């Protein structure tokens, strides 16, 4: 396995544990993190020494979303063409995660917001710490989840609960996430990593090709709809990124950032492409 600056990899007995490795920002997403994740997916697609991949976050949480610095840079410097290209590139990265031939498990060990939650929705299974908080809060900032979160969440929990989560933008506890089908299992924080690994070990005992082909066929049921939905989200997001509501929210976030700890400088968004 290659070395990635923003990812920590541990391969043990055909199980690869991938930790988003920016703990100082609660693993907030940056363009560089997306690049590393995309490159890792290319490596995993070509080299199947790993039969199961567990995605988790280093430190106290899975991910706090898109780093606020990226939002600020996007608002100040990027053209509409830049924004569209980045949205498409980041959407493609999450599509790569979803298309991996390996079984993927998201081990959600804490805060999981915005782009972080959108990433877990690309995984086959989600195992959650009882202390975790999940949310897609983008609407509060005048934007929307543009990396596939709207479509994937709706598939997983249905339209009614997807509207509850996305349109209200509120935090969802681990137990509520379990109740609505957003996660597959909730465990005590100390037990959660072991349970995720136990699931991985069980999958390692099953024929890899049968699992991989079955997964591919399940995902293919929604492929054509996903491509259309991603383009629609991209178009809507580009309009929202130029709105007064978004820029007012961004200004308020920037002003409130002064004096806050570094990890609170990322908000649960995934949308400046």
LOVEX-194633 format. One record per residue (C-alpha): residue in one letter; x, y, z; residue number from 0. Coordinates in nm, 2 decimals. Layout:
<atoms>
+------+--------+--------+--------+-----+
| type |      X |      Y |      Z | seq |
+------+--------+--------+--------+-----+
|    A |      X |      Y |      Z | NUM |
...
+------+--------+--------+--------+-----+
</atoms>
This chain:
<atoms>
+------+--------+--------+--------+-----+
| type |      X |      Y |      Z | seq |
+------+--------+--------+--------+-----+
|    X |   0.00 |   0.00 |   0.00 |   0 |
|    X |   0.12 |   0.35 |  -0.08 |   1 |
|    X |   0.16 |   0.62 |   0.18 |   2 |
|    X |  -0.10 |   0.90 |   0.19 |   3 |
|    X |  -0.05 |   1.22 |   0.39 |   4 |
|    X |  -0.42 |   1.25 |   0.49 |   5 |
|    X |  -0.50 |   0.88 |   0.54 |   6 |
|    X |  -0.36 |   0.63 |   0.78 |   7 |
|    X |  -0.37 |   0.27 |   0.65 |   8 |
|    X |  -0.34 |  -0.05 |   0.85 |   9 |
|    X |  -0.36 |  -0.38 |   0.66 |  10 |
|    X |  -0.41 |  -0.69 |   0.87 |  11 |
|    X |  -0.53 |  -1.03 |   0.75 |  12 |
|    X |  -0.70 |  -0.90 |   0.44 |  13 |
|    X |  -0.87 |  -0.62 |   0.63 |  14 |
|    X |  -0.76 |  -0.27 |   0.55 |  15 |
|    X |  -0.85 |   0.00 |   0.81 |  16 |
|    X |  -0.84 |   0.35 |   0.66 |  17 |
|    X |  -0.85 |   0.64 |   0.90 |  18 |
|    X |  -0.92 |   0.99 |   0.78 |  19 |
|    X |  -0.61 |   1.15 |   0.93 |  20 |
|    X |  -0.66 |   1.52 |   1.00 |  21 |
|    X |  -0.76 |   1.49 |   1.37 |  22 |
|    X |  -0.67 |   1.85 |   1.45 |  23 |
|    X |  -0.97 |   1.95 |   1.24 |  24 |
|    X |  -1.19 |   1.66 |   1.33 |  25 |
|    X |  -1.09 |   1.51 |   0.99 |  26 |
|    X |  -1.24 |   1.79 |   0.79 |  27 |
|    X |  -1.23 |   1.74 |   0.42 |  28 |
|    X |  -0.98 |   1.93 |   0.20 |  29 |
|    X |  -0.90 |   1.90 |  -0.17 |  30 |
|    X |  -0.59 |   1.71 |  -0.07 |  31 |
|    X |  -0.79 |   1.46 |   0.13 |  32 |
|    X |  -1.02 |   1.39 |  -0.17 |  33 |
|    X |  -0.71 |   1.34 |  -0.39 |  34 |
|    X |  -0.57 |   1.08 |  -0.14 |  35 |
|    X |  -0.90 |   0.91 |  -0.11 |  36 |
|    X |  -0.94 |   0.88 |  -0.49 |  37 |
|    X |  -0.58 |   0.75 |  -0.53 |  38 |
|    X |  -0.65 |   0.49 |  -0.26 |  39 |
|    X |  -0.96 |   0.37 |  -0.44 |  40 |
|    X |  -0.77 |   0.33 |  -0.76 |  41 |
|    X |  -0.51 |   0.12 |  -0.57 |  42 |
|    X |  -0.78 |  -0.09 |  -0.41 |  43 |
|    X |  -0.96 |  -0.15 |  -0.74 |  44 |
|    X |  -0.64 |  -0.28 |  -0.89 |  45 |
|    X |  -0.50 |  -0.47 |  -0.59 |  46 |
|    X |  -0.74 |  -0.68 |  -0.39 |  47 |
|    X |  -0.51 |  -0.80 |  -0.12 |  48 |
|    X |  -0.76 |  -0.63 |   0.11 |  49 |
|    X |  -1.10 |  -0.80 |   0.09 |  50 |
|    X |  -1.27 |  -0.57 |   0.34 |  51 |
|    X |  -1.21 |  -0.20 |   0.40 |  52 |
|    X |  -1.31 |  -0.03 |   0.72 |  53 |
|    X |  -1.32 |   0.35 |   0.70 |  54 |
|    X |  -1.30 |   0.55 |   1.03 |  55 |
|    X |  -1.16 |   0.88 |   1.16 |  56 |
|    X |  -0.85 |   0.95 |   1.36 |  57 |
|    X |  -0.90 |   1.10 |   1.70 |  58 |
|    X |  -1.24 |   1.20 |   1.84 |  59 |
|    X |  -1.46 |   1.18 |   1.53 |  60 |
|    X |  -1.52 |   1.05 |   1.18 |  61 |
|    X |  -1.54 |   1.39 |   1.01 |  62 |
|    X |  -1.67 |   1.74 |   1.07 |  63 |
|    X |  -1.74 |   1.80 |   0.70 |  64 |
|    X |  -1.57 |   2.03 |   0.46 |  65 |
|    X |  -1.30 |   2.25 |   0.61 |  66 |
|    X |  -1.42 |   2.61 |   0.65 |  67 |
|    X |  -1.09 |   2.73 |   0.49 |  68 |
|    X |  -1.20 |   2.56 |   0.17 |  69 |
|    X |  -1.54 |   2.74 |   0.18 |  70 |
|    X |  -1.36 |   3.07 |   0.23 |  71 |
|    X |  -1.12 |   3.01 |  -0.05 |  72 |
|    X |  -1.40 |   2.90 |  -0.28 |  73 |
|    X |  -1.61 |   3.20 |  -0.21 |  74 |
|    X |  -1.32 |   3.44 |  -0.26 |  75 |
|    X |  -1.13 |   3.29 |  -0.55 |  76 |
|    X |  -1.31 |   3.02 |  -0.75 |  77 |
|    X |  -1.51 |   3.09 |  -1.07 |  78 |
|    X |  -1.83 |   2.90 |  -1.15 |  79 |
|    X |  -1.63 |   2.68 |  -1.38 |  80 |
|    X |  -1.38 |   2.61 |  -1.09 |  81 |
|    X |  -1.67 |   2.52 |  -0.86 |  82 |
|    X |  -1.83 |   2.29 |  -1.11 |  83 |
|    X |  -1.51 |   2.11 |  -1.18 |  84 |
|    X |  -1.44 |   2.05 |  -0.81 |  85 |
|    X |  -1.79 |   1.94 |  -0.73 |  86 |
|    X |  -1.77 |   1.69 |  -1.01 |  87 |
|    X |  -1.43 |   1.57 |  -0.90 |  88 |
|    X |  -1.54 |   1.52 |  -0.54 |  89 |
|    X |  -1.86 |   1.35 |  -0.65 |  90 |
|    X |  -1.65 |   1.11 |  -0.86 |  91 |
|    X |  -1.43 |   1.03 |  -0.55 |  92 |
|    X |  -1.73 |   0.92 |  -0.35 |  93 |
|    X |  -1.86 |   0.72 |  -0.65 |  94 |
|    X |  -1.52 |   0.54 |  -0.64 |  95 |
|    X |  -1.57 |   0.45 |  -0.28 |  96 |
|    X |  -1.91 |   0.32 |  -0.35 |  97 |
|    X |  -1.79 |   0.12 |  -0.65 |  98 |
|    X |  -1.50 |  -0.06 |  -0.47 |  99 |
|    X |  -1.51 |  -0.43 |  -0.52 | 100 |
|    X |  -1.43 |  -0.48 |  -0.15 | 101 |
|    X |  -1.70 |  -0.48 |   0.12 | 102 |
|    X |  -1.68 |  -0.14 |   0.29 | 103 |
|    X |  -1.77 |  -0.06 |   0.65 | 104 |
|    X |  -1.79 |   0.29 |   0.80 | 105 |
|    X |  -1.69 |   0.28 |   1.16 | 106 |
|    X |  -1.84 |   0.60 |   1.29 | 107 |
|    X |  -1.65 |   0.69 |   1.60 | 108 |
|    X |  -1.79 |   1.04 |   1.68 | 109 |
|    X |  -1.90 |   1.35 |   1.50 | 110 |
|    X |  -2.00 |   1.27 |   1.14 | 111 |
|    X |  -2.13 |   1.58 |   0.95 | 112 |
|    X |  -2.18 |   1.70 |   0.59 | 113 |
|    X |  -1.92 |   1.54 |   0.36 | 114 |
|    X |  -1.83 |   1.30 |   0.64 | 115 |
|    X |  -2.18 |   1.16 |   0.65 | 116 |
|    X |  -2.21 |   1.17 |   0.27 | 117 |
|    X |  -1.90 |   0.95 |   0.26 | 118 |
|    X |  -2.04 |   0.69 |   0.50 | 119 |
|    X |  -2.35 |   0.66 |   0.28 | 120 |
|    X |  -2.12 |   0.53 |   0.00 | 121 |
|    X |  -2.02 |   0.24 |   0.23 | 122 |
|    X |  -2.20 |  -0.10 |   0.24 | 123 |
|    X |  -2.24 |  -0.09 |   0.61 | 124 |
|    X |  -2.23 |   0.17 |   0.89 | 125 |
|    X |  -2.14 |   0.08 |   1.25 | 126 |
|    X |  -2.18 |   0.36 |   1.49 | 127 |
|    X |  -2.05 |   0.46 |   1.83 | 128 |
|    X |  -2.34 |   0.53 |   2.08 | 129 |
|    X |  -2.18 |   0.88 |   2.13 | 130 |
|    X |  -2.17 |   0.97 |   1.76 | 131 |
|    X |  -2.37 |   1.26 |   1.62 | 132 |
|    X |  -2.47 |   1.25 |   1.25 | 133 |
|    X |  -2.61 |   1.54 |   1.04 | 134 |
|    X |  -2.64 |   1.70 |   0.70 | 135 |
|    X |  -2.66 |   2.07 |   0.82 | 136 |
|    X |  -2.60 |   2.23 |   0.48 | 137 |
|    X |  -2.94 |   2.39 |   0.45 | 138 |
|    X |  -2.87 |   2.61 |   0.75 | 139 |
|    X |  -2.59 |   2.77 |   0.55 | 140 |
|    X |  -2.80 |   2.83 |   0.24 | 141 |
|    X |  -2.66 |   2.53 |   0.05 | 142 |
|    X |  -2.72 |   2.16 |   0.01 | 143 |
|    X |  -2.55 |   1.82 |   0.02 | 144 |
|    X |  -2.40 |   1.79 |  -0.33 | 145 |
|    X |  -2.19 |   1.48 |  -0.32 | 146 |
|    X |  -2.46 |   1.23 |  -0.35 | 147 |
|    X |  -2.60 |   1.26 |   0.01 | 148 |
|    X |  -2.95 |   1.35 |  -0.10 | 149 |
|    X |  -3.00 |   1.05 |  -0.32 | 150 |
|    X |  -2.81 |   0.80 |  -0.12 | 151 |
|    X |  -2.98 |   0.90 |   0.21 | 152 |
|    X |  -3.32 |   0.88 |   0.04 | 153 |
|    X |  -3.24 |   0.53 |  -0.08 | 154 |
|    X |  -3.14 |   0.41 |   0.26 | 155 |
|    X |  -3.40 |   0.57 |   0.49 | 156 |
|    X |  -3.68 |   0.67 |   0.25 | 157 |
|    X |  -3.81 |   1.01 |   0.15 | 158 |
|    X |  -3.98 |   1.10 |   0.48 | 159 |
|    X |  -3.68 |   1.05 |   0.69 | 160 |
|    X |  -3.45 |   1.20 |   0.43 | 161 |
|    X |  -3.65 |   1.52 |   0.44 | 162 |
|    X |  -3.64 |   1.51 |   0.82 | 163 |
|    X |  -3.26 |   1.49 |   0.82 | 164 |
|    X |  -3.18 |   1.72 |   0.53 | 165 |
|    X |  -3.46 |   1.99 |   0.54 | 166 |
|    X |  -3.43 |   2.04 |   0.92 | 167 |
|    X |  -3.06 |   2.01 |   0.92 | 168 |
|    X |  -3.06 |   1.88 |   1.27 | 169 |
|    X |  -2.83 |   1.65 |   1.46 | 170 |
|    X |  -2.93 |   1.28 |   1.47 | 171 |
|    X |  -2.82 |   1.07 |   1.76 | 172 |
|    X |  -2.68 |   0.72 |   1.71 | 173 |
|    X |  -2.99 |   0.55 |   1.85 | 174 |
|    X |  -3.22 |   0.75 |   1.62 | 175 |
|    X |  -2.99 |   0.68 |   1.33 | 176 |
|    X |  -3.04 |   0.31 |   1.41 | 177 |
|    X |  -3.41 |   0.34 |   1.44 | 178 |
|    X |  -3.46 |   0.50 |   1.10 | 179 |
|    X |  -3.22 |   0.26 |   0.93 | 180 |
|    X |  -2.94 |   0.51 |   0.87 | 181 |
|    X |  -2.69 |   0.28 |   1.05 | 182 |
|    X |  -2.67 |  -0.09 |   1.08 | 183 |
|    X |  -2.55 |  -0.12 |   1.44 | 184 |
|    X |  -2.48 |   0.09 |   1.74 | 185 |
|    X |  -2.23 |  -0.01 |   2.00 | 186 |
|    X |  -2.05 |   0.14 |   2.31 | 187 |
|    X |  -1.75 |   0.35 |   2.20 | 188 |
|    X |  -1.50 |   0.10 |   2.33 | 189 |
|    X |  -1.67 |  -0.19 |   2.16 | 190 |
|    X |  -1.75 |  -0.03 |   1.82 | 191 |
|    X |  -1.40 |  -0.08 |   1.66 | 192 |
|    X |  -1.40 |  -0.45 |   1.76 | 193 |
|    X |  -1.75 |  -0.50 |   1.63 | 194 |
|    X |  -1.66 |  -0.35 |   1.29 | 195 |
|    X |  -1.36 |  -0.57 |   1.27 | 196 |
|    X |  -1.56 |  -0.88 |   1.37 | 197 |
|    X |  -1.80 |  -0.80 |   1.08 | 198 |
|    X |  -1.50 |  -0.76 |   0.85 | 199 |
|    X |  -1.36 |  -1.10 |   0.96 | 200 |
|    X |  -1.69 |  -1.26 |   0.88 | 201 |
|    X |  -1.69 |  -1.12 |   0.53 | 202 |
|    X |  -1.34 |  -1.24 |   0.48 | 203 |
|    X |  -1.46 |  -1.60 |   0.53 | 204 |
|    X |  -1.71 |  -1.57 |   0.24 | 205 |
|    X |  -1.62 |  -1.60 |  -0.13 | 206 |
|    X |  -1.49 |  -1.27 |  -0.24 | 207 |
|    X |  -1.61 |  -1.28 |  -0.60 | 208 |
|    X |  -1.97 |  -1.37 |  -0.49 | 209 |
|    X |  -1.97 |  -1.08 |  -0.25 | 210 |
|    X |  -1.82 |  -0.84 |  -0.51 | 211 |
|    X |  -2.06 |  -0.93 |  -0.79 | 212 |
|    X |  -2.36 |  -0.92 |  -0.56 | 213 |
|    X |  -2.26 |  -0.58 |  -0.43 | 214 |
|    X |  -2.21 |  -0.45 |  -0.79 | 215 |
|    X |  -2.55 |  -0.57 |  -0.90 | 216 |
|    X |  -2.72 |  -0.41 |  -0.60 | 217 |
|    X |  -2.55 |  -0.08 |  -0.67 | 218 |
|    X |  -2.63 |  -0.10 |  -1.04 | 219 |
|    X |  -3.00 |  -0.09 |  -0.96 | 220 |
|    X |  -2.96 |   0.28 |  -0.89 | 221 |
|    X |  -2.67 |   0.38 |  -1.12 | 222 |
|    X |  -2.86 |   0.57 |  -1.39 | 223 |
|    X |  -3.06 |   0.76 |  -1.13 | 224 |
|    X |  -2.75 |   0.86 |  -0.94 | 225 |
|    X |  -2.58 |   1.02 |  -1.24 | 226 |
|    X |  -2.89 |   1.23 |  -1.31 | 227 |
|    X |  -2.92 |   1.32 |  -0.94 | 228 |
|    X |  -2.56 |   1.42 |  -0.90 | 229 |
|    X |  -2.59 |   1.66 |  -1.20 | 230 |
|    X |  -2.91 |   1.81 |  -1.06 | 231 |
|    X |  -2.74 |   1.86 |  -0.72 | 232 |
|    X |  -2.44 |   2.02 |  -0.89 | 233 |
|    X |  -2.65 |   2.27 |  -1.08 | 234 |
|    X |  -2.85 |   2.36 |  -0.77 | 235 |
|    X |  -2.54 |   2.41 |  -0.57 | 236 |
|    X |  -2.38 |   2.64 |  -0.81 | 237 |
|    X |  -2.68 |   2.87 |  -0.79 | 238 |
|    X |  -2.68 |   2.85 |  -0.41 | 239 |
|    X |  -2.31 |   2.93 |  -0.38 | 240 |
|    X |  -2.38 |   3.27 |  -0.53 | 241 |
|    X |  -2.68 |   3.34 |  -0.31 | 242 |
|    X |  -2.70 |   3.61 |  -0.05 | 243 |
|    X |  -2.81 |   3.36 |   0.21 | 244 |
|    X |  -2.49 |   3.15 |   0.16 | 245 |
|    X |  -2.26 |   3.45 |   0.17 | 246 |
|    X |  -2.43 |   3.59 |   0.48 | 247 |
|    X |  -2.39 |   3.25 |   0.65 | 248 |
|    X |  -2.02 |   3.23 |   0.54 | 249 |
|    X |  -1.95 |   3.58 |   0.68 | 250 |
|    X |  -2.11 |   3.49 |   1.01 | 251 |
|    X |  -1.91 |   3.17 |   1.03 | 252 |
|    X |  -1.59 |   3.36 |   0.96 | 253 |
|    X |  -1.66 |   3.62 |   1.22 | 254 |
|    X |  -1.75 |   3.36 |   1.48 | 255 |
|    X |  -1.44 |   3.16 |   1.41 | 256 |
|    X |  -1.22 |   3.41 |   1.60 | 257 |
|    X |  -1.12 |   3.27 |   1.93 | 258 |
|    X |  -1.27 |   2.92 |   1.87 | 259 |
|    X |  -1.07 |   2.60 |   1.89 | 260 |
|    X |  -0.93 |   2.48 |   1.55 | 261 |
|    X |  -1.16 |   2.18 |   1.53 | 262 |
|    X |  -1.47 |   2.40 |   1.54 | 263 |
|    X |  -1.36 |   2.59 |   1.23 | 264 |
|    X |  -1.50 |   2.32 |   1.00 | 265 |
|    X |  -1.87 |   2.30 |   0.94 | 266 |
|    X |  -2.07 |   2.00 |   0.82 | 267 |
|    X |  -2.07 |   2.10 |   0.45 | 268 |
|    X |  -1.95 |   1.94 |   0.14 | 269 |
|    X |  -2.02 |   2.19 |  -0.12 | 270 |
|    X |  -1.77 |   2.41 |  -0.26 | 271 |
|    X |  -1.66 |   2.15 |  -0.49 | 272 |
+------+--------+--------+--------+-----+
</atoms>
